[in-house]
Amino acid sequence: MAATGIFLIGLALTGAAAGFLAGMLYALWPPLALLCFVPGQDAPSAALNVFALLCALKSISSNKNIWWVAVGSCLGIATAFRPDAMLLPVFWAF
């Protein structure tokens, strides 16, 4: 799921070719392959963080507040998996 989000971020920022390349590189990244086989909270948390970033980019480009609600929802659900997701809005502000 995170690779799809990275593809969509690349598509929104640069174009289809760069988005496809970024998504494929992330999908074929060796440490990510380990996350798929080891049960834990890292894989869903990473996907939710990527989708939160995608929603933030959509909010900036479309000027609609519903995307900020989606950002908060993604980060809230990611916090249920890993509590360190609460720090992401602080880092995004800087």
C-alpha positions as CSV (number, residue, x, y, z in Angstrom):
1,M,0.0,0.0,0.0
2,A,2.8,2.4,0.8
3,A,4.3,1.9,-2.7
4,T,1.0,2.9,-4.2
5,G,1.0,6.0,-2.1
6,I,4.6,6.9,-3.1
7,F,3.5,6.4,-6.7
8,L,0.7,8.8,-6.2
9,I,2.9,11.4,-4.5
10,G,5.4,11.1,-7.4
11,L,2.6,11.4,-9.9
12,A,1.3,14.6,-8.2
13,L,4.7,16.2,-7.9
14,T,6.6,15.3,-11.0
15,G,4.7,13.0,-13.3
16,A,3.9,9.4,-14.1
17,A,7.4,8.1,-15.0
18,A,9.0,9.5,-11.8
19,G,6.0,8.3,-9.7
20,F,6.3,4.8,-11.2
21,L,10.0,4.6,-10.6
22,A,9.7,5.8,-7.0
23,G,6.9,3.3,-6.3
24,M,8.9,0.5,-7.8
25,L,12.1,1.3,-6.0
26,Y,10.2,1.5,-2.7
27,A,8.4,-1.8,-3.4
28,L,11.7,-3.5,-4.2
29,W,13.6,-2.1,-1.3
30,P,15.2,-5.0,0.7
31,P,14.3,-3.8,4.2
32,L,10.7,-3.5,3.2
33,A,10.7,-7.1,2.1
34,L,11.6,-8.0,5.7
35,L,8.7,-5.9,7.0
36,C,6.3,-7.9,4.9
37,F,7.2,-11.2,6.5
38,V,7.7,-10.1,10.1
39,P,4.5,-9.3,11.9
40,G,4.6,-6.0,13.5
41,Q,3.4,-2.4,13.4
42,D,5.9,-0.9,11.0
43,A,4.2,-1.8,7.7
44,P,0.8,-0.3,8.4
45,S,2.2,2.7,10.1
46,A,4.5,3.4,7.1
47,A,1.6,3.2,4.7
48,L,-0.6,5.5,6.8
49,N,2.2,8.0,7.1
50,V,2.7,8.0,3.3
51,F,-1.1,8.5,2.8
52,A,-1.1,11.3,5.3
53,L,1.6,13.1,3.3
54,L,-0.4,12.5,0.1
55,C,-3.5,14.0,1.7
56,A,-1.4,17.0,2.8
57,L,-0.2,17.6,-0.7
58,K,-3.7,17.3,-2.0
59,S,-4.9,19.8,0.6
60,I,-2.3,22.3,-0.4
61,S,-3.0,22.0,-4.1
62,S,-6.8,22.0,-3.9
63,N,-7.4,24.4,-0.9
64,K,-10.0,22.1,0.6
65,N,-10.1,21.5,4.3
66,I,-11.5,17.9,4.0
67,W,-8.0,16.8,3.1
68,W,-6.7,18.1,6.4
69,V,-9.3,15.9,8.1
70,A,-8.0,13.0,6.1
71,V,-4.4,13.9,7.2
72,G,-5.5,13.9,10.9
73,S,-7.4,10.6,10.4
74,C,-4.4,8.9,8.8
75,L,-2.0,10.1,11.5
76,G,-4.6,9.2,14.3
77,I,-4.9,5.6,13.0
78,A,-1.1,5.5,12.6
79,T,-0.7,6.5,16.2
80,A,-2.8,3.4,17.2
81,F,0.0,1.3,15.6
82,R,3.0,3.3,16.7
83,P,2.9,6.2,19.2
84,D,5.8,8.0,17.5
85,A,3.4,9.1,14.7
86,M,2.2,11.9,17.1
87,L,5.5,13.7,16.4
88,L,5.0,13.9,12.6
89,P,2.9,17.1,12.6
90,V,5.6,18.8,14.7
91,F,8.3,17.8,12.2
92,W,6.1,18.7,9.2
93,A,5.6,22.2,10.6
94,F,9.3,22.9,10.4
